[in-house]
Amino acid sequence: MTDARAASACAEGAGARATAAQAAATALERAGGGKASLAVCFHHGRLDPDAVRAGVEAALGADVPLVGGTAAGVIVNDALSYESDVVGVAVVTGAEDVFRIEEAAGFSEHGEEAVGAALGKGLGPSAGDVFLMYSSIRTGLTDPGGLSLWFGTPLLAGLRGALPEVRTLAGAGLVDSLQPSTSHVFAPSGTLRDGAVAVEMPDGVRMDVSVLHGCRPAGAYHEITCTEGPLVLEIDGRPALDVIDELMGPGASHDDYPFRLILGVNRGDPFGEFDPAEYQIRLCLAVVPERRALVMFEPDLQAGSKVQLMRISYELGYIGRQVEELVAGLGGRRPLLALYADCAGRAQAASPLEEEDGDYVRAALGDIPLLGFYSGVEVARVGDQVQPLDWTGVLCLLSA
């Protein structure tokens, strides 16, 4: 892979097809031209996916493998935007080996676990480094029933069963905007609205991962004592909402809990020094006052789970340090492309943060090509298992 090169670019404001074509053409030019081996495209969900795909194909050729999908915004080396007409594209050129792409659809018909198992079966039992993308919005905020998700927990359970020896697995569940209404992923067969796509790196490309958490425990451990799917009904044997109200303190409003209430599960030593790399973060999706319950982004908090209330770290200097450690760990391998799945809740427009964490990632990576996107759920290893994560940034650094 000594000749492999990569670059990224974004564009906005010229119509879906023209914007996508402009972003793809600029990325290819920055990579030095030639034939693209892979195109990764993320675009705001307000844009028509068929027009976006047509624009990328017009610039790169219809035979270039295309993956990606919807995003609440895009981050590249020289820009960060969550405008409704933004398209970001990264291209890899000069790769002698093929990036293998597998897809599986049918969340609505077969369920997430079955789709994960089908995807894993397609990859094979001893896959290398895999970047995963899936459509995470089942119904949007404007739906009469409210926002609901396709869950990463069963999807990953199906994948793990079929991929017992996967070397590295990371990625994201995609959303379309900061006010989610739908989502889709680009696959070889077309656009999937209830499925997943996995990209396996060729032998000459490695993928190293760093999870940027940005939270610290704000109190003692509490035990989940009753759940129902994604609903947390009881904590410490009491109605969950009663316990959270006490922990949040006077003046806390239930209106502030969705997307802001953060719980952490320590997958490491519960009595050891705080290690953010061992924490699985969970966001509250909604509250059900009549049941005194919390609705979480995933159904994996079960009776017996120990959780802590978490607080946001407003000091973003940790990002630069972690990125530097990630790059330093490559040894003699050459950085090729960074893919950054950043929780949409961490975007400055949607969070209490006063700065964009994406700006810190851009600065730390320097000249390493970057394509970041604002996601709904992030996927990476925490502890001894790959997990769906919330309020995190998952930085995947490809090297050759």
BELDAVEN-V717449 format. One record per residue. RES is the residue in one small letter. NEAR is the number of other ideal C-beta (glycine too) atoms within 8 Angstrom. Layout:
RES;NEAR + RES;NEAR
This chain:
m;12 + t;4 + d;7 + a;15 + r;10 + a;13 + a;13 + s;16 + a;12 + c;13 + a;12 + e;10 + g;6 + a;8 + g;7 + a;13 + r;11 + a;9 + t;18 + a;21 + a;12 + q;12 + a;17 + a;18 + a;9 + t;11 + a;14 + l;15 + e;9 + r;10 + a;15 + g;8 + g;6 + g;8 + k;6 + a;13 + s;12 + l;12 + a;15 + v;12 + c;19 + f;13 + h;17 + h;17 + g;15 + r;7 + l;14 + d;6 + p;12 + d;7 + a;12 + v;16 + r;13 + a;10 + g;18 + v;17 + e;11 + a;9 + a;11 + l;11 + g;7 + a;4 + d;3 + v;14 + p;9 + l;12 + v;15 + g;12 + g;17 + t;15 + a;16 + a;16 + g;15 + v;19 + i;16 + v;14 + n;9 + d;3 + a;8 + l;11 + s;9 + y;12 + e;9 + s;7 + d;13 + v;15 + v;19 + g;18 + v;17 + a;15 + v;17 + v;16 + t;15 + g;10 + a;15 + e;8 + d;9 + v;6 + f;14 + r;8 + i;12 + e;10 + e;15 + a;11 + a;10 + g;11 + f;13 + s;4 + e;4 + h;7 + g;7 + e;13 + e;10 + a;10 + v;17 + g;19 + a;12 + a;12 + l;16 + g;14 + k;8 + g;10 + l;14 + g;7 + p;7 + s;5 + a;13 + g;9 + d;12 + v;17 + f;12 + l;13 + m;14 + y;15 + s;17 + s;13 + i;16 + r;7 + t;8 + g;10 + l;8 + t;4 + d;10 + p;3 + g;5 + g;8 + l;11 + s;7 + l;12 + w;13 + f;11 + g;14 + t;11 + p;12 + l;16 + l;13 + a;10 + g;17 + l;16 + r;12 + g;10 + a;13 + l;14 + p;7 + e;7 + v;12 + r;6 + t;12 + l;12 + a;15 + g;14 + a;14 + g;17 + l;19 + v;16 + d;16 + s;12 + l;11 + q;5 + p;16 + s;11 + t;10 + s;16 + h;14 + v;18 + f;13 + a;13 + p;6 + s;5 + g;4 + t;11 + l;15 + r;8 + d;10 + g;15 + a;16 + v;16 + a;15 + v;11 + e;13 + m;12 + p;12 + d;5 + g;9 + v;16 + r;10 + m;14 + d;11 + v;13 + s;11 + v;15 + l;13 + h;10 + g;12 + c;13 + r;8 + p;9 + a;7 + g;7 + a;4 + y;8 + h;13 + e;10 + i;15 + t;8 + c;8 + t;11 + e;6 + g;5 + p;9 + l;12 + v;13 + l;11 + e;11 + i;13 + d;8 + g;5 + r;8 + p;9 + a;13 + l;12 + d;9 + v;12 + i;13 + d;8 + e;7 + l;9 + m;9 + g;6 + p;3 + g;4 + a;9 + s;6 + h;8 + d;5 + d;8 + y;14 + p;10 + f;7 + r;9 + l;11 + i;15 + l;13 + g;14 + v;12 + n;11 + r;11 + g;10 + d;6 + p;7 + f;3 + g;7 + e;3 + f;6 + d;8 + p;9 + a;8 + e;10 + y;15 + q;10 + i;15 + r;14 + l;13 + c;16 + l;11 + a;10 + v;11 + v;10 + p;7 + e;4 + r;7 + r;10 + a;13 + l;14 + v;11 + m;14 + f;11 + e;13 + p;10 + d;7 + l;13 + q;7 + a;7 + g;6 + s;9 + k;11 + v;14 + q;13 + l;14 + m;13 + r;9 + i;11 + s;9 + y;7 + e;5 + l;11 + g;7 + y;10 + i;13 + g;10 + r;8 + q;11 + v;13 + e;9 + e;9 + l;13 + v;11 + a;6 + g;7 + l;12 + g;4 + g;3 + r;8 + r;6 + p;11 + l;13 + l;14 + a;15 + l;12 + y;15 + a;15 + d;16 + c;13 + a;14 + g;10 + r;13 + a;15 + q;8 + a;6 + a;9 + s;9 + p;6 + l;11 + e;5 + e;8 + e;9 + d;14 + g;12 + d;9 + y;13 + v;19 + r;12 + a;8 + a;10 + l;12 + g;5 + d;5 + i;10 + p;14 + l;14 + l;17 + g;16 + f;17 + y;16 + s;16 + g;14 + v;14 + e;17 + v;17 + a;12 + r;12 + v;13 + g;9 + d;4 + q;8 + v;11 + q;13 + p;15 + l;14 + d;14 + w;13 + t;13 + g;15 + v;17 + l;15 + c;14 + l;15 + l;15 + s;12 + a;11
